[in-house]
Amino acid sequence: MGQLAIESGLNDILSVDARGVTSDLDRAAYRKMGMRVWTAKNFNTVEKHLLNREISLILINLDQLNMDGVSLVQYLKTSKKFKDIPVVAASVQSGRLRRKVNAAGVDEYIEQPIPRDLFIEKVKSFLSQATRTSDRVATSFDAELKYNDELMMSTVLDISPTGILVETDYRTEKEASVQVKMKLPGYKRAFVLGAQVVRQEEEKTDTGYKTALRFSNISTEAKRKIEKFVLQNKMQGELKYYM
């Protein structure tokens, strides 16, 4: 018996839904947008998929579960193995459930009802944000971070028009607001901007914790300088999860 040919070049999406129903029409729509859907009805199947294939995004139908959806999200976002996989939750409910799921760490909440084609388009849009190719510059210069009224010295390793990757001796909270003061190589004046912690590596190396920051409050002048610096020194690279 011949082996089933698996299509290459597709992003693998894990759909967590107790019904486990994804029609051939839906699958064709997902494939057309570069996605292949796998389904899981319970926790054990979820874990099995995550351990046996490279899942790009987890999609949870909170209205069709045999388990606590909030606890599932919390488990995924606190797991060392799975925490960097984007999680999108969908439900007809808003208000209290949405707040609880957001607090558990979900990356996106889609409120139903929404037309299937628009829903798939929205998932695709989020996936393209989660992993995308962008201009970045591998570099090395000092930056001063201000977090909880404490000053922290750090080294910038990567910079793009949307954020920086730094190494610092300090631990921070995810989504924490940080003030960054830095001077780009070749420029005389430093500038200050706001940023948000996207993620931080669990293990500290000899040079510190690698911490990804996304710019959140930046002046027109600072933005122009960064874009010019990246343009002059750019290299192409895949930047994972907003970086």
Secondary structure, DSSP 4 states (H G I P E B T S, - for coil): -PPPPPPSS-EEEEEE-TT----HHHHHHHHHTTEEEEEESSHHHHHHHHHHS-EEEEEEETTS-SS-HHHHHHHHHH-TTTTTS-EEEEES--THHHHHHHHHT-SEEEESP--HHHHHHHHHHHHHHHEEEEEEEEEEEEEEEEETTEEEEEEEEEEETTEEEEEESS---TT-EEEEEE--TT-SS-EEEEEEEEEE-SS-BTTBEEEEEEEEE--HHHHHHHHHHHHHH-EEEEEETT-
